[in-house]
Amino acid sequence: MKLGFIGCGNMASAIMGGILKNGLMEATDIIGADVFAPSREKAKENLGIQIAENNREVVEKADMFVLSIKPQFYAEVIAEIKDAVKENQVIITLAPGKTLAWLEEQFGKPVKIVRTMPNTPAMVLEGMTAACPNEYVTKEELECALAILKSFGEVEVVTEKMIDAVVAVSGSSPAYVYMMIEAMADAAVAEGMPRNQAYKFAAKAVMGSAKMVLETGKHPGELKDMVCSPAGTTIEAVKVLEETGFRGSIMQAMEVCAEKSRNL
């Protein structure tokens, strides 16, 4: 199978890297195009993939291709390639806000689409991706698309109405977590810890806590209570977080994120 990428930026490179690292296909079976020359050259140099002259060539040579471009460029690129899309070709999209109905309308004919929402931890093979196929994608074709998405993390099939929530809770949330890690490290530096060490302590605490949620199956509130000893240090910190609206701020941020996704 030949897999194409229209756009060779960070997310596309993460997907390609996962595919190659897990031996799903050879670099010679991947073809990419990007209007930004440095992205094309970086993908070719670092991953060894084939580079196309233009987007249309990717569509013509690939059995399945990924639209890994920013949402604002979707209409323009689809107009460029739609006549070259074949009846049996599967298209994987990565853009928030671009619904299956909108995508089908842009192509102007029945096309096989798997709408997805990955996140940047895919770059370290710890991605979390949601996938939603349209009615034309067969079970076998969906399994093939899911195998590609699993190469850089985990994937779950969701209903399309959940995609905007996925954008908020997974697609955009690494930014919230990075801000928290940075703030934790800043506070540790203020207490006298060297900055590099502070980042490591903060990041490992987040990583380990997330792993405990996933592997113990315990409710996050129960795990939080396990850390909060009576009259201890942690409950004092939790009290301040509650007083300053920590939970409410996160929920409000996710609400505006989901709303923005719906209106892209």
SELUMGU-463748 format. One record per atom (N, C-alpha, C, CB): residue in three letters; x, z, y. Coordinates in pm, whole numbers, padded with zeros to 5 digits, always signed. Each point is the difference from the previous one (the first is absolute). Glycine has a CB too. Layout:
BEGIN
ALAXZY;...
END
This chain:
BEGIN
MET+00083+00000-00120;MET-00083+00000+00120;MET+00087+00000+00125;MET-00181+00121-00124;LYS+00138-00196+00224;LYS+00068-00003+00129;LYS-00081+00083+00100;LYS+00099-00229-00050;LEU-00031+00319+00117;LEU-00065+00087+00098;LEU+00053-00031+00139;LEU-00030+00180-00173;GLY-00062-00202+00267;GLY+00040-00034+00135;GLY-00027+00111+00100;GLY-00045-00236-00055;PHE+00121+00236+00163;PHE-00019+00096+00109;PHE+00000-00076+00132;PHE+00110+00185-00133;ILE-00219-00172+00207;ILE-00002-00052+00136;ILE+00024+00122+00090;ILE-00162-00196-00055;GLY+00284+00204+00104;GLY+00048+00119+00068;GLY+00099+00072-00089;GLY-00215+00022+00129;CYS+00335+00003-00077;CYS+00106+00064-00079;CYS+00051+00127+00069;CYS+00066-00226-00091;GLY-00156+00298+00155;GLY+00037+00122+00070;GLY+00020+00118-00094;GLY-00124-00084+00196;ASN+00116+00205-00140;ASN+00030+00120-00077;ASN-00091+00020-00120;ASN+00082+00101+00209;MET-00214-00118-00190;MET-00091+00022-00111;MET+00019-00106-00108;MET-00164+00105+00157;ALA+00177-00230-00117;ALA+00023-00107-00097;ALA+00130+00025-00077;ALA-00125-00162+00146;SER+00229+00202-00075;SER+00128+00027-00066;SER-00010+00117-00097;SER+00118-00089+00201;ALA-00199+00190-00165;ALA-00020+00114-00089;ALA-00069-00045-00129;ALA-00015+00155+00198;ILE-00086-00242-00184;ILE-00071-00050-00118;ILE+00093-00084-00086;ILE-00216+00001+00129;MET+00290-00091-00066;MET+00095-00083-00075;MET+00103+00086-00071;MET-00032-00186+00165;GLY+00084+00287-00095;GLY+00100+00087-00059;GLY-00054+00073-00122;GLY+00103+00028+00223;GLY-00227+00020-00215;GLY-00061+00067-00114;GLY-00018-00092-00118;GLY-00114+00150+00156;ILE+00071-00272-00129;ILE-00020-00100-00105;ILE+00131-00027-00073;ILE-00188-00104+00131;LEU+00295+00085-00053;LEU+00130-00033-00058;LEU+00059+00120-00073;LEU+00038-00168+00181;LYS-00050+00286-00122;LYS+00056+00121-00062;LYS-00067+00030-00133;LYS+00054+00089+00226;ASN-00184-00117-00236;ASN-00073+00027-00122;ASN-00003-00118-00097;ASN-00137+00158+00131;GLY+00206-00265-00096;GLY+00014-00113-00091;GLY-00128-00079-00024;GLY+00179+00126-00104;LEU-00274-00121+00199;LEU-00124-00075-00017;LEU+00024-00150+00002;LEU-00123+00188+00107;MET+00218-00230-00023;MET+00036-00141+00006;MET+00140-00014+00059;MET-00243-00066+00025;GLU+00297-00053-00035;GLU+00133-00028+00053;GLU-00011-00037+00149;GLU+00080-00077-00229;ALA+00030+00096+00300;ALA+00002-00034+00142;ALA-00031-00148+00023;ALA+00168+00182+00036;THR-00130-00266-00131;THR-00026-00143+00012;THR-00148-00034-00011;THR+00226-00041-00095;ASP-00308+00138+00048;ASP-00145-00022-00012;ASP-00075+00045+00125;ASP+00021+00027-00247;ILE+00053+00021+00347;ILE-00063+00047+00124;ILE+00042-00092+00114;ILE-00002+00240-00083;ILE-00097-00284+00158;ILE+00028-00088+00114;ILE-00064+00058+00125;ILE+00012-00203-00152;GLY+00063+00204+00262;GLY-00050+00061+00122;GLY+00022-00087+00122;GLY+00042+00219-00102;ALA-00124-00194+00204;ALA+00015-00067+00129;ALA-00025+00101+00110;ALA-00072-00222-00097;ASP+00138+00204+00210;ASP-00020+00088+00115;ASP+00043-00075+00125;ASP+00037+00210-00141;VAL-00118-00203+00246;VAL+00035-00070+00123;VAL+00121+00065+00068;VAL-00240-00067+00029;PHE+00267+00194-00064;PHE+00113+00073+00058;PHE+00122-00021-00088;PHE-00155+00173+00104;ALA+00250-00251-00056;ALA+00115-00039-00080;ALA+00077+00118-00060;ALA+00017-00201+00144;PRO+00011+00309-00069;PRO+00074+00112-00059;PRO-00071+00061-00121;PRO+00091+00047+00226;SER-00224-00043-00225;SER-00074+00052-00116;SER+00019-00089-00121;SER-00168+00103+00152;ARG+00163-00234-00132;ARG+00022-00095-00110;ARG+00139+00018-00058;ARG-00158-00164+00107;GLU+00256+00169-00019;GLU+00139+00008-00045;GLU+00029+00132-00071;GLU+00066-00149+00190;LYS-00126+00257-00139;LYS+00021+00131-00062;LYS-00059+00003-00140;LYS-00003+00108+00226;ALA-00117-00164-00243;ALA-00065-00003-00132;ALA+00082-00083-00098;ALA-00225+00027+00110;LYS+00276-00140-00063;LYS+00080-00086-00087;LYS+00131+00067-00039;LYS-00103-00202+00108;GLU+00168+00264-00010;GLU+00131+00062-00025;GLU-00012+00125-00087;GLU+00079-00090+00219;ASN-00177+00175-00190;ASN-00012+00128-00069;ASN-00070-00009-00135;ASN-00003+00107+00221;LEU-00091-00201-00232;LEU-00082-00008-00121;LEU+00023-00125-00083;LEU-00166+00134+00120;GLY+00224-00236-00058;GLY+00030-00122-00075;GLY-00119-00090-00024;GLY+00178+00125-00106;ILE-00286-00107+00183;ILE-00120-00081-00021;ILE+00018-00141+00054;ILE-00140+00208+00012;GLN+00048-00296-00048;GLN-00002-00135+00055;GLN-00066+00003+00137;GLN-00008-00101-00233;ILE+00056+00021+00325;ILE-00057-00005+00135;ILE-00063-00137+00022;ILE+00172+00165+00085;ALA-00298-00163-00037;ALA-00073-00123+00027;ALA+00021-00045+00144;ALA-00170+00065-00172;GLU+00147-00192+00195;GLU+00013-00054+00134;GLU-00112+00049+00092;GLU+00113-00202-00097;ASN-00232+00223+00037;ASN-00115+00042+00080;ASN-00103+00070-00089;ASN+00039-00191+00161;ASN-00144+00243-00102;ASN-00103+00072-00074;ASN-00072-00087-00101;ASN-00027+00147+00197;ARG+00001-00268-00161;ARG-00072-00092-00087;ARG+00077-00024-00130;ARG-00104-00109+00201;GLU+00235+00100-00191;GLU+00082-00021-00120;GLU-00014+00118-00097;GLU+00161-00137+00135;VAL-00170+00258-00081;VAL-00021+00117-00085;VAL-00128-00015-00081;VAL+00124+00144+00165;VAL-00232-00181-00098;VAL-00130-00016-00066;VAL+00006-00111-00105;VAL-00115+00079+00208;GLU+00182-00185-00177;GLU+00007-00115-00092;GLU+00080+00032-00126;GLU-00019-00151+00197;LYS+00117+00240-00186;LYS+00088+00027-00114;LYS-00036+00126-00080;LYS+00176-00114+00128;ALA-00256+00203-00069;ALA-00028+00128-00064;ALA-00131-00002-00079;ALA+00126+00112+00183;ASP-00132-00030-00290;ASP-00124+00019-00075;ASP-00084+00109+00067;ASP+00114-00072-00215;MET-00046+00167+00275;MET-00063+00110+00071;MET+00085+00025+00123;MET-00097+00105-00214;PHE+00033-00074+00328;PHE+00083+00029+00117;PHE-00056+00117+00079;PHE+00066-00241+00011;VAL+00024+00304+00066;VAL-00032+00119+00078;VAL+00004-00036+00148;VAL+00094+00151-00180;LEU-00203-00120+00251;LEU-00001-00016+00145;LEU+00052+00129+00062;LEU-00196-00164-00009;SER+00326+00170+00029;SER+00065+00122+00049;SER+00039-00016+00147;SER+00086+00050-00232;ILE-00187-00080+00312;ILE+00019-00019+00144;ILE-00092+00097+00074;ILE+00062-00246-00031;LYS-00039+00262+00160;LYS-00081+00092+00079;LYS-00143-00054+00015;LYS+00207+00077+00125;PRO-00307+00013-00116;PRO-00140-00044+00005;PRO-00030-00104+00107;PRO-00058+00222-00085;GLN+00124-00211+00200;GLN-00031-00091+00111;GLN+00041-00144-00027;GLN+00026+00193+00152;PHE+00056-00213-00257;PHE+00045-00136-00032;PHE-00077-00062-00117;PHE+00225+00064+00086;TYR-00316+00011-00146;TYR-00070-00048-00119;TYR-00078-00129+00027;TYR-00017+00235-00077;ALA-00062-00239+00182;ALA-00084-00118+00026;ALA+00087-00125+00018;ALA-00174+00147+00107;GLU+00281-00133-00031;GLU+00089-00113+00025;GLU+00066-00050-00128;GLU+00040+00088+00230;VAL+00011+00003-00310;VAL+00070-00038-00123;VAL-00098-00058-00103;VAL+00173+00179+00044;ILE-00290-00118-00058;ILE-00098-00052-00095;ILE-00042-00141+00037;ILE-00081+00233-00044;ALA+00062-00259+00173;ALA-00034-00135+00045;ALA+00108-00100-00039;ALA-00129+00098+00192;GLU+00253-00053-00192;GLU+00114-00086-00035;GLU+00007-00031-00149;GLU+00123+00097+00192;ILE-00163-00002-00277;ILE+00023-00015-00144;ILE-00125-00027-00082;ILE+00190+00149+00030;LYS-00309-00133+00027;LYS-00122+00002-00081;LYS-00022-00128-00081;LYS-00096+00152+00170;ASP+00135-00266-00116;ASP-00020-00126-00073;ASP+00091-00012-00121;ASP-00069-00106+00213;ALA+00177+00186-00215;ALA+00095-00007-00112;ALA-00033+00099-00110;ALA+00173-00075+00160;VAL-00264+00169-00134;VAL-00035+00102-00099;VAL-00076-00063-00116;VAL-00008+00177+00180;LYS+00055-00147-00301;LYS-00061-00057-00121;LYS-00110+00090-00055;LYS+00218-00114-00053;GLU-00305+00055-00025;GLU-00117+00070-00052;GLU+00036+00121-00086;GLU-00121-00216+00005;ASN+00231+00205-00081;ASN+00038+00108-00093;ASN+00106+00094+00057;ASN-00054-00154-00186;GLN+00082+00144+00315;GLN+00105+00080+00064;GLN-00055+00135+00044;GLN+00114-00211+00076;VAL-00037+00317-00098;VAL-00041+00134+00044;VAL+00078+00036+00126;VAL-00053+00070-00239;ILE-00021-00019+00338;ILE+00059+00039+00128;ILE-00008+00152+00014;ILE-00064-00224+00105;ILE+00177+00287-00079;ILE+00004+00144+00026;ILE+00018+00020+00149;ILE+00098+00050-00230;THR-00189+00026+00292;THR+00012+00028+00143;THR+00038+00146+00021;THR-00170-00180+00052;LEU+00239+00206+00060;LEU+00049+00135+00029;LEU-00055+00055+00131;LEU+00205-00055-00127;ALA-00289-00020+00196;ALA-00037+00036+00137;ALA-00121+00090+00009;ALA+00096-00215+00071;PRO-00087+00325+00005;PRO-00120+00080+00027;PRO-00095-00080+00088;PRO+00133+00214-00019;GLY-00261-00184+00006;GLY-00098-00062+00088;GLY-00048-00138-00040;GLY+00102+00130+00174;LYS-00030-00197-00261;LYS-00038-00136-00040;LYS-00077+00007-00132;LYS+00204-00099+00117;THR-00338+00097-00106;THR-00086+00018-00117;THR+00001-00122-00089;THR-00143+00154+00133;LEU+00096-00135-00255;LEU-00010-00111-00093;LEU-00091-00109+00056;LEU+00038+00157-00193;ALA-00149-00117+00255;ALA-00093-00098+00058;ALA+00068-00079+00111;ALA-00194+00149-00056;TRP+00269-00078+00143;TRP+00070-00068+00109;TRP+00105-00096-00055;TRP-00038+00198+00149;LEU+00111-00155-00249;LEU+00104-00084-00058;LEU-00059-00126-00063;LEU+00138+00205-00042;GLU-00246-00188-00034;GLU-00065-00114-00064;GLU-00051-00098+00105;GLU-00064+00145-00194;GLU+00012-00092+00304;GLU-00049-00086+00108;GLU+00115-00081+00062;GLU-00185+00164+00046;GLN+00301-00100-00030;GLN+00114-00071+00057;GLN+00049-00113-00089;GLN+00065+00211+00115;PHE-00067-00188-00247;PHE+00045-00105-00092;PHE-00104-00111-00013;PHE+00133+00171-00125;GLY-00260-00139+00151;GLY-00104-00102+00000;GLY-00037-00056-00135;GLY+00079-00055+00221;LYS-00041+00127-00327;LYS-00033-00043-00136;LYS+00021+00119-00093;LYS+00066-00242+00048;PRO-00122+00238-00169;PRO+00021+00111-00094;PRO+00148+00013-00035;PRO-00232-00035-00094;VAL+00288+00152+00117;VAL+00140+00028-00034;VAL+00009+00137-00067;VAL+00081-00143+00195;LYS+00020+00159-00277;LYS+00022+00125-00072;LYS+00086+00092+00087;LYS-00017-00117-00226;ILE-00039+00231+00267;ILE+00071+00091+00089;ILE+00001+00141-00056;ILE-00065-00143+00196;VAL+00183+00206-00192;VAL+00012+00143-00028;VAL+00045+00065+00131;VAL+00056-00034-00250;ARG-00149+00104+00313;ARG+00032+00069+00126;ARG+00068+00132-00033;ARG-00196-00110+00120;THR+00309+00139-00058;THR+00073+00122-00032;THR+00040+00075+00127;THR+00085-00107-00210;MET-00053+00235+00192;MET+00056+00081+00108;MET+00112+00085-00059;MET-00221+00006+00127;PRO+00346-00054-00115;PRO+00116+00080-00047;PRO+00050+00090+00113;PRO+00065-00183-00162;ASN+00043+00255+00137;ASN+00063+00079+00107;ASN+00151-00010-00010;ASN-00196+00159+00003;THR+00265-00114+00101;THR+00145-00022+00009;THR+00084+00073-00104;THR-00038-00034+00238;PRO-00007+00146-00299;PRO+00080+00056-00109;PRO+00025-00097-00116;PRO-00092+00220+00064;ALA+00026-00335-00059;ALA+00032-00106-00097;ALA+00148-00037+00008;ALA-00234-00089+00018;MET+00295+00112+00097;MET+00141-00034+00019;MET+00092+00084-00087;MET-00053-00069+00232;VAL+00003+00185-00278;VAL+00078+00084-00092;VAL-00073+00013-00134;VAL+00099+00127+00196;LEU-00185-00229-00225;LEU-00075-00008-00126;LEU-00095+00119-00020;LEU+00191-00127-00097;GLU-00240+00183+00208;GLU-00097+00110-00005;GLU-00126-00036+00078;GLU+00189+00166-00021;GLY-00222-00294+00020;GLY-00116-00045+00074;GLY-00132+00044-00064;GLY+00134-00193+00076;MET-00237+00195+00006;MET-00137+00024-00048;MET-00086-00111+00057;MET+00032+00254-00015;THR-00088-00335-00075;THR-00072-00120+00042;THR-00144+00002-00050;THR+00214-00127-00001;ALA-00305+00086+00088;ALA-00139-00023-00040;ALA-00020-00150-00016;ALA-00082+00210+00121;ALA+00002-00250-00220;ALA-00025-00142-00024;ALA-00149-00023-00018;ALA+00226-00026-00105;CYS-00273-00086+00160;CYS-00141-00035-00008;CYS-00012-00151-00018;CYS-00066+00198+00146;PRO+00025-00245-00264;PRO-00012-00145-00024;PRO-00135-00054+00044;PRO+00158+00023-00192;ASN-00163-00153+00222;ASN-00131-00060+00025;ASN-00058-00053-00132;ASN+00069-00061+00237;GLU-00187+00005-00231;GLU-00074-00037-00122;GLU+00065-00112-00080;GLU-00204+00072+00117;TYR+00293-00148-00056;TYR+00059-00114-00069;TYR+00122+00036-00085;TYR-00083-00141+00186;VAL+00136+00262-00168;VAL+00120+00043-00073;VAL-00041+00046-00140;VAL+00116+00067+00216;THR-00054-00125-00319;THR-00032+00040-00136;THR+00070+00131-00035;THR-00030-00242-00065;LYS-00011+00303-00044;LYS+00061+00125-00045;LYS+00148-00019-00025;LYS-00217+00070-00102;GLU+00253-00182+00038;GLU+00140-00028-00031;GLU+00082-00020+00127;GLU-00070-00104-00217;GLU+00013+00034+00313;GLU+00070-00023+00128;GLU+00019+00131+00076;GLU-00097-00232+00011;LEU-00004+00318-00015;LEU+00013+00130+00066;LEU+00109+00082-00065;LEU-00242-00006+00062;GLU+00248+00006-00195;GLU+00104+00075-00070;GLU+00138-00049+00039;GLU-00157+00038-00191;CYS+00171-00169+00208;CYS+00129-00057+00042;CYS+00036+00047+00140;CYS-00041-00201-00144;ALA-00057+00201+00235;ALA+00025+00047+00137;ALA+00034+00149+00000;ALA-00158-00175+00089;LEU+00089+00254-00171;LEU+00026+00144-00006;LEU+00140+00028-00054;LEU-00245+00042-00032;ALA+00291-00124-00063;ALA+00135+00018-00054;ALA+00105-00018+00109;ALA-00079-00082-00224;ILE+00055-00013+00313;ILE+00090-00021+00113;ILE-00002+00120+00093;ILE-00036-00249-00015;LEU-00083+00299+00044;LEU-00014+00114+00092;LEU+00056+00128-00059;LEU-00201-00107+00096;LYS+00194+00120-00229;LYS+00054+00119-00067;LYS+00153+00001-00004;LYS-00208+00009-00138;SER+00268-00121+00168;SER+00146-00009-00009;SER+00069+00082+00108;SER-00024-00226-00099;PHE-00049+00267+00203;PHE+00062+00079+00107;PHE-00074+00130+00025;PHE+00080-00211+00104;GLY-00157+00259-00203;GLY-00070+00127+00014;GLY-00125+00004-00085;GLY+00090+00021+00230;GLU-00193+00041-00178;GLU-00126+00009-00072;GLU-00107-00081+00072;GLU+00063+00228-00086;VAL-00166-00268+00010;VAL-00109-00079+00058;VAL-00131+00043-00062;VAL+00155-00195+00040;GLU-00260+00194+00040;GLU-00134+00028-00049;GLU-00096-00104+00057;GLU+00051+00247-00019;VAL-00144-00291-00066;VAL-00104-00093+00045;VAL-00109+00082+00069;VAL+00051-00165-00188;VAL-00089+00123+00308;VAL-00103+00071+00077;VAL-00105-00099+00047;VAL+00168+00174+00075;THR-00284-00123-00035;THR-00100-00085+00063;THR+00045-00033+00141;THR-00185+00101-00140;GLU+00142-00213+00191;GLU+00050-00044+00131;GLU-00038+00098+00111;GLU-00015-00236-00078;LYS-00099+00303+00066;LYS-00040+00093+00106;LYS+00095+00118+00013;LYS-00237-00068-00040;MET+00324+00089-00061;MET+00098+00110+00006;MET+00131-00039+00068;MET-00103+00088-00206;ILE+00121-00216+00233;ILE+00131-00047+00049;ILE+00040+00064+00132;ILE-00041-00215-00117;ASP-00053+00231+00210;ASP+00036+00059+00129;ASP+00042+00146-00016;ASP-00161-00156+00114;ALA+00099+00227-00209;ALA+00042+00138-00029;ALA+00140-00001-00061;ALA-00239+00070-00034;VAL+00268-00170-00048;VAL+00133-00013-00060;VAL+00105-00022+00108;VAL-00102-00094-00210;VAL+00069+00011+00310;VAL+00092-00023+00111;VAL+00038+00133+00065;VAL-00100-00228+00041;ALA-00001+00314-00020;ALA+00023+00127+00068;ALA+00074+00101-00086;ALA-00205-00042+00131;VAL+00168+00052-00260;VAL+00055+00106-00085;VAL+00132-00039-00066;VAL-00232+00076-00040;SER+00260-00206+00032;SER+00119-00044-00072;SER+00082-00103+00079;SER-00121+00044-00213;GLY+00054-00148+00261;GLY+00074-00107+00068;GLY+00075+00047+00124;GLY-00169-00156-00085;SER+00101+00233+00170;SER+00061+00046+00125;SER+00058+00140-00009;SER-00160-00144+00119;SER+00120+00221-00219;SER+00036+00142-00004;SER+00149+00031-00012;SER-00219+00032-00101;PRO+00303-00122+00047;PRO+00143+00033+00004;PRO+00049+00034+00142;PRO+00033-00150-00198;ALA-00091+00085+00299;ALA+00040+00031+00138;ALA-00032+00145+00036;ALA-00038-00239+00063;TYR-00080+00286-00109;TYR-00035+00140+00031;TYR+00100+00095-00068;TYR-00245-00064+00022;VAL+00277+00031-00146;VAL+00091+00086-00078;VAL+00139+00001+00063;VAL-00131-00048-00209;TYR+00178-00070+00254;TYR+00131-00005+00065;TYR+00002+00085+00127;TYR+00036-00231-00093;MET-00146+00230+00167;MET-00008+00083+00120;MET+00007+00148-00035;MET-00137-00177+00112;MET+00070+00215-00221;MET+00003+00140-00042;MET+00141+00040-00044;MET-00242-00016-00070;ILE+00308-00072-00005;ILE+00137+00027-00045;ILE+00092+00015+00121;ILE-00041-00127-00215;GLU+00025+00038+00311;GLU+00083+00007+00121;GLU-00023+00131+00075;GLU-00005-00252+00017;ALA-00123+00291-00003;ALA-00031+00125+00070;ALA+00055+00122-00075;ALA-00206-00107+00093;MET+00193+00107-00226;MET+00053+00109-00080;MET+00152+00010+00016;MET-00188-00029-00165;ALA+00253-00088+00164;ALA+00146-00001+00015;ALA+00041+00048+00138;ALA+00014-00189-00164;ASP-00087+00147+00268;ASP+00030+00045+00136;ASP-00008+00152+00009;ASP-00088-00217+00093;ALA-00016+00274-00155;ALA-00014+00145+00004;ALA+00114+00069-00074;ALA-00249-00027+00014;ALA+00291-00033-00127;ALA+00112+00058-00075;ALA+00129-00007+00081;ALA-00111-00066-00215;VAL+00130-00045+00288;VAL+00117-00014+00087;VAL-00003+00108+00108;VAL+00008-00249-00045;ALA-00126+00274+00099;ALA-00015+00104+00102;ALA+00036+00139-00055;ALA-00179-00137+00109;GLU+00164+00152-00241;GLU+00036+00126-00065;GLU+00146+00004-00043;GLU-00235+00020-00078;GLY+00309-00130+00107;GLY+00144+00000-00027;GLY+00045-00086-00117;GLY-00002+00222+00094;MET-00088-00294-00161;MET+00040-00081-00114;MET+00053-00135+00047;MET-00172+00115-00144;PRO+00281-00166+00084;PRO+00050-00134+00034;PRO-00108-00106-00025;PRO+00235+00073-00058;ARG-00243-00176+00142;ARG-00110-00095-00004;ARG-00011-00073-00133;ARG+00025-00027+00245;ASN+00086-00025-00298;ASN-00008-00073-00126;ASN-00054+00088-00112;ASN+00192-00142+00073;GLN-00149+00267-00074;GLN-00048+00094-00100;GLN-00148+00031+00022;GLN+00231+00099-00017;ALA-00271-00089+00143;ALA-00140+00027+00032;ALA-00091-00111-00050;ALA+00074+00130+00201;TYR-00034-00256-00181;TYR-00079-00113-00050;TYR-00015+00005-00152;TYR+00078-00138+00194;LYS+00032+00173-00261;LYS-00005+00004-00147;LYS-00093+00110-00049;LYS+00235-00089-00008;PHE-00223+00207+00067;PHE-00087+00111-00042;PHE-00148-00035+00024;PHE+00185+00164+00053;ALA-00213-00221+00064;ALA-00139-00033+00033;ALA-00054-00111-00091;ALA+00043+00067+00239;ALA+00036-00171-00258;ALA-00046-00112-00082;ALA-00019+00040-00146;ALA+00118-00156+00154;LYS-00026+00235-00207;LYS-00013+00045-00139;LYS-00121+00092-00018;LYS+00248-00020-00026;ALA-00278+00101+00127;ALA-00118+00086-00007;ALA-00127-00085-00009;ALA+00121+00180+00131;VAL-00127-00287-00052;VAL-00116-00089-00003;VAL-00008-00072-00134;VAL+00014-00030+00249;MET+00098-00022-00295;MET+00003-00072-00128;MET-00042+00092-00116;MET+00184-00148+00089;GLY-00128+00267-00092;GLY-00031+00094-00108;GLY-00145+00045+00003;GLY+00235+00074+00004;SER-00288-00053+00116;SER-00139+00043+00013;SER-00095-00109-00048;SER+00064+00145+00195;ALA-00036-00269-00158;ALA-00083-00111-00045;ALA+00004-00013-00152;ALA+00042-00119+00218;LYS+00075+00137-00275;LYS+00015-00008-00146;LYS-00081+00108-00069;LYS+00229-00098+00029;MET-00234+00218+00030;MET-00077+00109-00058;MET-00150-00033+00000;MET+00175+00163+00077;VAL-00224-00226+00031;VAL-00141-00039+00004;VAL-00030-00099-00112;VAL-00005+00036+00249;LEU+00093-00134-00266;LEU-00022-00105-00099;LEU+00016+00049-00144;LEU+00078-00165+00169;GLU+00020+00251-00191;GLU+00034+00036-00138;GLU-00071+00125-00052;GLU+00216-00104+00041;THR-00255+00197+00048;THR-00069+00120-00048;THR-00150-00020-00010;THR+00180+00137+00101;GLY-00232-00230-00022;GLY-00145-00020+00001;GLY-00074+00108+00076;GLY+00023-00114-00216;LYS+00049+00205+00279;LYS-00063+00108+00075;LYS-00046-00050+00138;LYS+00144+00169-00122;HIS-00249-00108+00172;HIS-00049-00033+00134;HIS+00107+00037+00102;HIS-00242+00038-00071;PRO+00263-00123+00174;PRO+00101+00033+00101;PRO-00021+00137+00063;PRO+00021-00242+00046;GLY-00147+00283-00028;GLY-00027+00132+00055;GLY+00049+00111-00091;GLY-00197-00094+00117;GLU+00184+00075-00247;GLU+00049+00100-00096;GLU+00152+00008+00007;GLU-00198-00042-00150;LEU+00264-00073+00160;LEU+00146+00000+00009;LEU+00046+00066+00130;LEU+00008-00210-00139;LYS-00082+00186+00247;LYS+00032+00064+00128;LYS-00012+00152-00012;LYS-00081-00205+00124;ASP-00026+00250-00190;ASP-00020+00144-00016;ASP+00111+00064-00082;ASP-00245-00037+00017;MET+00303-00038-00112;MET+00108+00052-00083;MET+00124+00033+00083;MET-00090-00133-00192;VAL+00107+00063+00304;VAL+00117+00022+00086;VAL-00024+00113+00101;VAL+00060-00243-00027;CYS-00188+00268+00055;CYS-00036+00097+00105;CYS-00010+00143-00055;CYS-00123-00183+00120;SER+00233+00253-00122;SER+00000+00141-00044;SER-00067+00087+00105;SER+00212-00038-00131;PRO-00278+00148+00089;PRO-00062+00092+00096;PRO+00101+00052+00102;PRO-00166+00065-00177;ALA+00129-00073+00303;ALA+00084+00047+00110;ALA+00137-00067+00003;ALA-00119+00216-00011;GLY+00126-00338-00044;GLY+00128-00069-00009;GLY+00026-00099+00112;GLY-00017+00028-00242;THR+00127-00098+00229;THR+00041-00095+00104;THR-00090-00124+00003;THR+00235+00081-00025;THR-00273-00131-00094;THR-00073-00126-00006;THR-00138+00011+00061;THR+00127-00057-00204;ILE-00198+00168+00176;ILE-00136+00013+00053;ILE+00003+00008+00153;ILE-00072+00116-00212;GLU+00179-00061+00268;GLU+00013+00003+00145;GLU+00013-00142+00055;GLU+00109+00228-00012;ALA-00030-00311-00056;ALA+00017-00139+00042;ALA-00131-00078-00016;ALA+00243+00010-00065;VAL-00312+00013-00047;VAL-00128-00068-00025;VAL-00102+00038+00107;VAL+00048-00003-00248;LYS-00049+00130+00288;LYS-00091+00047+00105;LYS+00020-00078+00129;LYS+00000+00229-00104;VAL+00126-00252+00142;VAL+00029-00076+00122;VAL-00048-00145-00015;VAL+00199+00148+00046;LEU-00174-00208-00163;LEU-00045-00138-00023;LEU-00152-00011+00011;LEU+00199-00038-00150;GLU-00270+00136+00099;GLU-00146+00000+00010;GLU-00044+00016+00146;GLU-00017+00096-00233;GLU+00083-00007+00305;GLU-00037+00026+00140;GLU+00026-00122+00088;GLU+00053+00242-00035;THR+00049-00320+00002;THR+00037-00115+00084;THR-00062-00131-00049;THR+00213+00117+00053;GLY-00303-00108-00150;GLY-00077-00118-00041;GLY+00074-00099-00089;GLY-00120+00028+00209;PHE+00208+00022-00294;PHE+00080-00087-00088;PHE-00089-00091-00085;PHE+00179+00175-00005;ARG-00273-00117-00068;ARG-00087-00080-00086;ARG-00085-00097+00080;ARG-00005+00188-00164;GLY-00055-00136+00273;GLY-00086-00085+00081;GLY+00074-00117+00061;GLY-00137+00198+00049;SER+00261-00176-00008;SER+00081-00109+00058;SER+00024-00110-00103;SER+00111+00163+00155;ILE-00078-00123-00278;ILE+00024-00099-00105;ILE-00128-00078-00029;ILE+00179+00147-00099;MET-00291-00076+00086;MET-00126-00067-00030;MET-00041-00095+00112;MET-00070+00199-00136;GLN+00090-00156+00261;GLN-00034-00086+00113;GLN+00090-00123+00004;GLN-00079+00201+00126;ALA+00208-00183-00154;ALA+00092-00113-00003;ALA-00041-00101-00106;ALA+00184+00149+00079;MET-00227-00101-00196;MET-00042-00090-00107;MET-00130-00071+00035;MET+00114+00149-00166;GLU-00202-00081+00237;GLU-00126-00063+00042;GLU+00026-00118+00093;GLU-00116+00221-00024;VAL+00205-00203+00123;VAL+00026-00110+00093;VAL+00080-00111-00069;VAL-00004+00163+00193;CYS+00085-00125-00290;CYS+00076-00100-00076;CYS-00095-00089-00080;CYS+00196+00158-00015;ALA-00292-00097-00054;ALA-00097-00076-00079;ALA-00086-00088+00090;ALA-00003+00183-00172;GLU-00035-00130+00288;GLU-00082-00077+00093;GLU+00078-00122+00053;GLU-00124+00210+00063;LYS+00250-00191-00032;LYS+00084-00110+00045;LYS+00012-00106-00109;LYS+00127+00157+00149;SER-00113-00113-00274;SER+00010-00094-00112;SER-00127-00083-00011;SER+00152+00159-00121;ARG-00268-00095+00138;ARG-00126-00072-00010;ARG-00014-00108+00107;ARG-00103+00204-00097;ASN+00168-00182+00211;ASN-00019-00091+00114;ASN+00116-00097+00024;ASN-00139+00178+00100;LEU+00234-00182-00191;LEU+00111-00095+00018;LEU-00048-00144-00016;LEU+00162+00173-00084;
END
